């Protein structure tokens, strides 16, 4: 098996950040989860919140949550967003500790992980994996990684803190760590994809037909829908497509250069972050025939 070394500081590198942004996708997000600067010496376990990760990727929080669900559904990662804990169960298989001293170095990072059910689960999975390495590794693990305190063993201060947290977030579900993100997604304003696509087909029949509507297309449209309250009704989208129709360039009435076919904007192109604002501002209504 071949491996490559990647410095997590790449996400903050000036030249890297100046490149064209990565559109929301499950593959891109999983690579980010494996390599971002929040990662610690403990393979696959670290603290990170949805808003912070979305901001670093240049995505909206809604777009981030949408593709994060893809990663969760595949079992590639787990998350407790209320506690801001992320766990990638199989990370340790590809980042095996080379010595007991490596495991001892996990201690400080382990203490920084908030107490939650996901931390308990991570403890059991990491412990089960290390048990296959021999007594020296097991002894190092027991010394460095204390077992999370259960609710029954928590002191009074911890119980009071938990009660206050439950009062603030009375609707929180604690069945499975991944339900936190699923609840957040369900609670977002629902974007009527089918209705908007139908309006696009009705008003812009000359533009390419929408035949498939998966990620990242769904993420783009959800983000545009939720960015402003004014956009959260079909009347706004009807007006938007009527506006597009007035652009000869966007609907293929401007001959292409060097004998190429005219450009025709499809729905995905129209709702891309880099294009959407320019379309609204009428930047493509001023394009003249060559």
C-alpha positions as a LaTeX table, in Angstrom:
\begin{tabular}{lrrr}
\hline
Residue & $x$ (\AA) & $y$ (\AA) & $z$ (\AA) \\
\hline
Unk1 & 0.00 & 0.00 & 0.00 \\
Unk2 & 1.38 & 3.41 & $-0.96$ \\
Unk3 & 1.14 & 6.51 & 1.24 \\
Unk4 & 1.86 & 10.21 & 0.77 \\
Unk5 & 2.69 & 12.81 & 3.40 \\
Unk6 & 0.44 & 15.88 & 3.51 \\
Unk7 & 1.08 & 18.85 & 5.80 \\
Unk8 & $-2.20$ & 20.00 & 7.37 \\
Unk9 & $-0.98$ & 23.58 & 7.04 \\
Unk10 & $-1.81$ & 23.41 & 3.34 \\
Unk11 & $-5.34$ & 24.65 & 4.16 \\
Unk12 & $-3.83$ & 27.92 & 5.41 \\
Unk13 & $-1.21$ & 28.28 & 2.69 \\
Unk14 & $-1.59$ & 31.59 & 0.82 \\
Unk15 & $-1.05$ & 30.14 & $-2.65$ \\
Unk16 & $-3.36$ & 27.20 & $-1.98$ \\
Unk17 & $-6.10$ & 29.52 & $-0.71$ \\
Unk18 & $-5.79$ & 31.69 & $-3.81$ \\
Unk19 & $-6.73$ & 28.78 & $-6.08$ \\
Unk20 & $-10.30$ & 28.42 & $-7.36$ \\
Unk21 & $-12.55$ & 27.21 & $-4.52$ \\
Unk22 & $-13.58$ & 23.59 & $-4.06$ \\
Unk23 & $-17.33$ & 23.19 & $-4.70$ \\
Unk24 & $-19.28$ & 21.30 & $-2.03$ \\
Unk25 & $-18.99$ & 17.54 & $-2.56$ \\
Unk26 & $-18.75$ & 14.44 & $-0.40$ \\
Unk27 & $-15.32$ & 13.47 & $-1.74$ \\
Unk28 & $-13.84$ & 16.92 & $-1.14$ \\
Unk29 & $-15.27$ & 17.04 & 2.37 \\
Unk30 & $-13.94$ & 13.62 & 3.35 \\
Unk31 & $-10.43$ & 14.57 & 2.23 \\
Unk32 & $-10.77$ & 17.77 & 4.27 \\
Unk33 & $-11.94$ & 15.85 & 7.35 \\
Unk34 & $-8.83$ & 13.67 & 7.11 \\
Unk35 & $-6.34$ & 16.50 & 6.66 \\
Unk36 & $-7.63$ & 19.76 & 8.18 \\
Unk37 & $-5.72$ & 21.71 & 10.81 \\
Unk38 & $-8.11$ & 20.67 & 13.59 \\
Unk39 & $-6.82$ & 17.09 & 13.42 \\
Unk40 & $-4.70$ & 15.89 & 16.33 \\
Unk41 & $-2.17$ & 13.16 & 17.10 \\
Unk42 & $-5.14$ & 10.87 & 17.86 \\
Unk43 & $-6.05$ & 9.39 & 14.47 \\
Unk44 & $-9.47$ & 10.57 & 13.32 \\
Unk45 & $-10.63$ & 12.26 & 16.56 \\
Unk46 & $-10.73$ & 16.03 & 17.03 \\
Unk47 & $-12.78$ & 19.10 & 17.91 \\
Unk48 & $-14.40$ & 21.08 & 15.11 \\
Unk49 & $-17.71$ & 22.85 & 14.49 \\
Unk50 & $-19.75$ & 22.90 & 11.31 \\
Unk51 & $-19.63$ & 26.67 & 10.84 \\
Unk52 & $-15.84$ & 26.83 & 11.25 \\
Unk53 & $-15.19$ & 23.99 & 8.82 \\
Unk54 & $-17.63$ & 25.45 & 6.29 \\
Unk55 & $-15.92$ & 28.83 & 6.53 \\
Unk56 & $-12.47$ & 27.36 & 5.94 \\
Unk57 & $-13.75$ & 25.53 & 2.86 \\
Unk58 & $-15.52$ & 28.64 & 1.57 \\
Unk59 & $-18.93$ & 26.91 & 1.69 \\
Unk60 & $-22.18$ & 27.99 & 3.26 \\
Unk61 & $-23.09$ & 26.15 & 6.45 \\
Unk62 & $-26.12$ & 24.69 & 4.67 \\
Unk63 & $-23.99$ & 23.42 & 1.80 \\
Unk64 & $-21.54$ & 21.92 & 4.29 \\
Unk65 & $-24.28$ & 20.11 & 6.21 \\
Unk66 & $-25.76$ & 18.72 & 3.00 \\
Unk67 & $-22.54$ & 17.03 & 1.86 \\
Unk68 & $-21.59$ & 16.10 & 5.44 \\
Unk69 & $-24.72$ & 13.96 & 5.49 \\
Unk70 & $-23.34$ & 12.02 & 2.50 \\
Unk71 & $-20.17$ & 11.24 & 4.45 \\
Unk72 & $-22.16$ & 10.22 & 7.53 \\
Unk73 & $-24.54$ & 8.04 & 5.53 \\
Unk74 & $-21.58$ & 6.09 & 4.15 \\
Unk75 & $-20.26$ & 5.51 & 7.68 \\
Unk76 & $-17.00$ & 7.30 & 6.85 \\
Unk77 & $-17.30$ & 9.72 & 9.76 \\
Unk78 & $-19.37$ & 10.43 & 12.85 \\
Unk79 & $-20.15$ & 13.76 & 14.48 \\
Unk80 & $-21.66$ & 15.34 & 17.56 \\
Unk81 & $-22.09$ & 18.93 & 16.41 \\
Unk82 & $-23.44$ & 20.15 & 19.74 \\
Unk83 & $-20.20$ & 19.05 & 21.41 \\
Unk84 & $-18.17$ & 19.90 & 18.28 \\
Unk85 & $-16.58$ & 16.46 & 18.04 \\
Unk86 & $-15.68$ & 14.62 & 14.82 \\
Unk87 & $-14.56$ & 10.99 & 14.67 \\
Unk88 & $-13.36$ & 9.03 & 11.63 \\
Unk89 & $-13.51$ & 5.37 & 12.79 \\
Unk90 & $-11.12$ & 3.88 & 10.22 \\
Unk91 & $-8.45$ & 6.60 & 10.41 \\
Unk92 & $-6.37$ & 4.60 & 12.87 \\
Unk93 & $-6.08$ & 1.69 & 10.42 \\
Unk94 & $-4.01$ & 3.90 & 8.14 \\
Unk95 & $-2.24$ & 5.86 & 10.89 \\
Unk96 & $-1.09$ & 3.08 & 13.22 \\
Unk97 & 1.02 & 4.17 & 16.22 \\
Unk98 & 4.63 & 3.17 & 15.60 \\
Unk99 & 5.50 & 2.85 & 19.29 \\
Unk100 & 3.95 & 3.11 & 22.77 \\
Unk101 & 5.44 & 6.62 & 23.04 \\
Unk102 & 3.20 & 7.74 & 20.18 \\
Unk103 & 0.16 & 6.63 & 22.16 \\
Unk104 & 1.44 & 8.45 & 25.23 \\
Unk105 & 1.48 & 11.66 & 23.17 \\
Unk106 & $-2.28$ & 11.34 & 22.70 \\
Unk107 & $-2.94$ & 12.28 & 26.35 \\
Unk108 & $-3.11$ & 16.07 & 26.01 \\
Unk109 & $-5.34$ & 15.96 & 22.95 \\
Unk110 & $-7.63$ & 13.39 & 24.55 \\
Unk111 & $-8.28$ & 15.68 & 27.51 \\
Unk112 & $-9.29$ & 18.48 & 25.11 \\
Unk113 & $-12.11$ & 16.41 & 23.54 \\
Unk114 & $-15.45$ & 17.32 & 25.20 \\
Unk115 & $-17.21$ & 14.58 & 27.13 \\
Unk116 & $-20.00$ & 13.11 & 25.01 \\
Unk117 & $-21.32$ & 9.80 & 23.72 \\
Unk118 & $-19.15$ & 10.04 & 20.63 \\
Unk119 & $-16.03$ & 10.31 & 22.80 \\
Unk120 & $-17.13$ & 7.15 & 24.63 \\
Unk121 & $-17.54$ & 5.36 & 21.31 \\
Unk122 & $-14.14$ & 6.57 & 20.08 \\
Unk123 & $-12.55$ & 5.28 & 23.30 \\
Unk124 & $-13.96$ & 1.78 & 22.77 \\
Unk125 & $-12.93$ & 1.63 & 19.09 \\
Unk126 & $-9.41$ & 2.92 & 19.70 \\
Unk127 & $-8.93$ & 0.59 & 22.68 \\
Unk128 & $-10.10$ & $-2.44$ & 20.68 \\
Unk129 & $-7.65$ & $-1.60$ & 17.90 \\
Unk130 & $-4.67$ & $-1.06$ & 20.23 \\
Unk131 & $-5.31$ & $-4.35$ & 22.02 \\
Unk132 & $-3.99$ & $-6.13$ & 18.96 \\
Unk133 & $-0.55$ & $-4.50$ & 19.31 \\
Unk134 & 0.79 & $-6.10$ & 22.48 \\
Unk135 & 1.18 & $-5.35$ & 26.17 \\
Unk136 & 3.45 & $-2.31$ & 25.81 \\
Unk137 & 0.95 & $-0.53$ & 23.58 \\
Unk138 & $-1.97$ & $-1.46$ & 25.83 \\
Unk139 & $-0.15$ & $-0.17$ & 28.92 \\
Unk140 & 0.59 & 3.11 & 27.16 \\
Unk141 & $-3.04$ & 3.45 & 26.12 \\
Unk142 & $-4.37$ & 2.81 & 29.64 \\
Unk143 & $-1.94$ & 5.38 & 31.04 \\
Unk144 & $-2.58$ & 8.10 & 28.45 \\
Unk145 & $-6.26$ & 7.66 & 27.63 \\
Unk146 & $-8.59$ & 7.65 & 30.61 \\
Unk147 & $-12.00$ & 6.13 & 30.10 \\
Unk148 & $-14.68$ & 8.85 & 29.78 \\
Unk149 & $-16.71$ & 9.36 & 32.95 \\
Unk150 & $-20.23$ & 8.01 & 32.65 \\
Unk151 & $-23.22$ & 10.00 & 33.79 \\
Unk152 & $-23.62$ & 7.76 & 36.81 \\
Unk153 & $-20.08$ & 8.61 & 37.94 \\
Unk154 & $-20.19$ & 12.31 & 37.15 \\
Unk155 & $-19.78$ & 14.71 & 40.05 \\
Unk156 & $-22.45$ & 17.17 & 41.07 \\
Unk157 & $-20.92$ & 20.04 & 39.13 \\
Unk158 & $-20.99$ & 18.04 & 35.91 \\
Unk159 & $-24.61$ & 17.04 & 36.55 \\
Unk160 & $-25.65$ & 20.64 & 37.08 \\
Unk161 & $-23.89$ & 21.70 & 33.91 \\
Unk162 & $-25.64$ & 18.94 & 32.00 \\
Unk163 & $-29.03$ & 19.96 & 33.38 \\
Unk164 & $-28.45$ & 23.56 & 32.32 \\
Unk165 & $-27.43$ & 22.41 & 28.86 \\
Unk166 & $-30.57$ & 20.29 & 28.57 \\
Unk167 & $-32.71$ & 23.28 & 29.52 \\
Unk168 & $-31.05$ & 25.41 & 26.83 \\
Unk169 & $-31.37$ & 22.71 & 24.17 \\
Unk170 & $-34.49$ & 20.82 & 25.22 \\
Unk171 & $-35.00$ & 19.26 & 21.82 \\
Unk172 & $-31.56$ & 17.70 & 21.53 \\
Unk173 & $-31.58$ & 13.99 & 20.64 \\
Unk174 & $-28.91$ & 11.75 & 22.16 \\
Unk175 & $-29.73$ & 8.38 & 20.58 \\
Unk176 & $-26.85$ & 8.32 & 18.08 \\
Unk177 & $-24.16$ & 10.96 & 17.54 \\
Unk178 & $-24.97$ & 11.36 & 13.85 \\
Unk179 & $-28.59$ & 12.34 & 14.51 \\
Unk180 & $-27.43$ & 15.82 & 15.56 \\
Unk181 & $-26.50$ & 16.80 & 12.03 \\
Unk182 & $-29.55$ & 15.08 & 10.55 \\
Unk183 & $-31.83$ & 17.08 & 12.84 \\
Unk184 & $-30.10$ & 20.31 & 11.86 \\
Unk185 & $-30.58$ & 19.55 & 8.18 \\
Unk186 & $-34.26$ & 18.68 & 8.61 \\
Unk187 & $-34.89$ & 21.87 & 10.53 \\
Unk188 & $-33.62$ & 24.09 & 7.72 \\
Unk189 & $-36.19$ & 25.81 & 5.49 \\
Unk190 & $-37.08$ & 23.29 & 2.82 \\
Unk191 & $-35.98$ & 24.20 & $-0.69$ \\
Unk192 & $-38.58$ & 23.18 & $-3.36$ \\
Unk193 & $-36.13$ & 21.75 & $-5.89$ \\
Unk194 & $-38.75$ & 20.20 & $-8.18$ \\
Unk195 & $-40.84$ & 23.36 & $-8.39$ \\
Unk196 & $-37.83$ & 25.57 & $-9.15$ \\
Unk197 & $-36.60$ & 23.16 & $-11.81$ \\
Unk198 & $-40.11$ & 23.16 & $-13.33$ \\
Unk199 & $-40.03$ & 26.98 & $-13.51$ \\
Unk200 & $-36.62$ & 26.83 & $-15.19$ \\
Unk201 & $-37.97$ & 24.42 & $-17.83$ \\
Unk202 & $-41.12$ & 26.50 & $-18.32$ \\
Unk203 & $-39.45$ & 29.90 & $-18.74$ \\
Unk204 & $-36.16$ & 28.82 & $-20.35$ \\
Unk205 & $-37.06$ & 25.94 & $-22.70$ \\
Unk206 & $-34.13$ & 26.90 & $-24.93$ \\
Unk207 & $-31.63$ & 26.15 & $-22.16$ \\
Unk208 & $-30.27$ & 22.66 & $-21.38$ \\
Unk209 & $-32.75$ & 20.26 & $-19.79$ \\
Unk210 & $-32.12$ & 19.18 & $-16.19$ \\
Unk211 & $-31.77$ & 15.40 & $-16.30$ \\
Unk212 & $-30.01$ & 14.78 & $-13.00$ \\
Unk213 & $-30.11$ & 16.75 & $-9.75$ \\
Unk214 & $-27.64$ & 15.40 & $-7.20$ \\
Unk215 & $-24.84$ & 16.95 & $-5.18$ \\
Unk216 & $-23.36$ & 19.54 & $-5.60$ \\
Unk217 & $-26.29$ & 20.89 & $-7.63$ \\
Unk218 & $-28.74$ & 20.42 & $-4.76$ \\
Unk219 & $-26.32$ & 22.21 & $-2.43$ \\
Unk220 & $-25.99$ & 25.16 & $-4.78$ \\
Unk221 & $-29.75$ & 25.63 & $-5.06$ \\
Unk222 & $-30.37$ & 25.18 & $-1.32$ \\
Unk223 & $-27.72$ & 27.78 & $-0.57$ \\
Unk224 & $-29.17$ & 30.32 & $-3.01$ \\
Unk225 & $-32.68$ & 29.69 & $-1.60$ \\
Unk226 & $-31.61$ & 30.18 & 2.01 \\
Unk227 & $-29.20$ & 33.08 & 1.62 \\
Unk228 & $-31.97$ & 35.69 & 1.63 \\
Unk229 & $-35.60$ & 35.50 & 2.82 \\
Unk230 & $-36.72$ & 37.21 & $-0.39$ \\
Unk231 & $-35.60$ & 34.20 & $-2.39$ \\
Unk232 & $-37.67$ & 31.78 & $-0.34$ \\
Unk233 & $-40.70$ & 31.90 & $-2.58$ \\
Unk234 & $-41.36$ & 30.69 & $-6.12$ \\
Unk235 & $-42.35$ & 34.16 & $-7.32$ \\
Unk236 & $-38.79$ & 35.35 & $-6.83$ \\
Unk237 & $-37.44$ & 32.46 & $-8.89$ \\
Unk238 & $-39.94$ & 33.10 & $-11.66$ \\
Unk239 & $-38.66$ & 36.66 & $-11.81$ \\
Unk240 & $-35.07$ & 35.43 & $-11.79$ \\
Unk241 & $-35.61$ & 33.15 & $-14.79$ \\
Unk242 & $-37.49$ & 35.91 & $-16.62$ \\
Unk243 & $-34.45$ & 38.11 & $-15.99$ \\
Unk244 & $-32.17$ & 35.41 & $-17.43$ \\
Unk245 & $-34.41$ & 35.17 & $-20.49$ \\
Unk246 & $-33.66$ & 38.82 & $-21.31$ \\
Unk247 & $-29.95$ & 38.04 & $-21.79$ \\
Unk248 & $-29.18$ & 37.07 & $-25.37$ \\
Unk249 & $-25.86$ & 35.65 & $-24.23$ \\
Unk250 & $-27.33$ & 33.33 & $-21.58$ \\
Unk251 & $-30.02$ & 31.88 & $-23.87$ \\
Unk252 & $-27.78$ & 31.21 & $-26.86$ \\
Unk253 & $-28.56$ & 34.19 & $-29.09$ \\
Unk254 & $-24.96$ & 35.40 & $-29.24$ \\
Unk255 & $-22.81$ & 33.51 & $-31.80$ \\
Unk256 & $-19.84$ & 31.68 & $-30.35$ \\
Unk257 & $-16.30$ & 32.80 & $-31.01$ \\
Unk258 & $-14.14$ & 31.22 & $-33.71$ \\
Unk259 & $-17.08$ & 29.30 & $-35.13$ \\
Unk260 & $-17.99$ & 27.58 & $-31.84$ \\
Unk261 & $-21.59$ & 26.98 & $-30.83$ \\
Unk262 & $-23.33$ & 29.74 & $-28.84$ \\
Unk263 & $-23.11$ & 29.56 & $-25.07$ \\
Unk264 & $-26.23$ & 28.30 & $-23.26$ \\
Unk265 & $-26.50$ & 28.62 & $-19.49$ \\
Unk266 & $-27.87$ & 25.60 & $-17.66$ \\
Unk267 & $-29.46$ & 25.71 & $-14.21$ \\
Unk268 & $-26.33$ & 24.56 & $-12.37$ \\
Unk269 & $-24.27$ & 27.29 & $-14.04$ \\
Unk270 & $-26.84$ & 29.96 & $-13.15$ \\
Unk271 & $-26.83$ & 29.11 & $-9.44$ \\
Unk272 & $-23.09$ & 28.68 & $-8.95$ \\
Unk273 & $-21.86$ & 31.19 & $-6.33$ \\
Unk274 & $-19.43$ & 32.81 & $-8.76$ \\
Unk275 & $-22.09$ & 33.27 & $-11.47$ \\
Unk276 & $-25.33$ & 33.86 & $-9.56$ \\
Unk277 & $-24.52$ & 37.39 & $-8.36$ \\
Unk278 & $-23.23$ & 38.41 & $-11.77$ \\
Unk279 & $-26.43$ & 37.18 & $-13.42$ \\
Unk280 & $-28.56$ & 39.16 & $-10.96$ \\
Unk281 & $-26.43$ & 42.25 & $-11.55$ \\
Unk282 & $-27.00$ & 41.96 & $-15.30$ \\
Unk283 & $-23.33$ & 41.45 & $-16.16$ \\
Unk284 & $-24.26$ & 38.93 & $-18.87$ \\
Unk285 & $-26.95$ & 41.14 & $-20.36$ \\
Unk286 & $-24.33$ & 43.45 & $-21.81$ \\
Unk287 & $-22.52$ & 40.83 & $-23.89$ \\
Unk288 & $-22.67$ & 41.80 & $-27.55$ \\
Unk289 & $-22.39$ & 39.53 & $-30.61$ \\
Unk290 & $-18.82$ & 39.07 & $-31.86$ \\
\hline
\end{tabular}
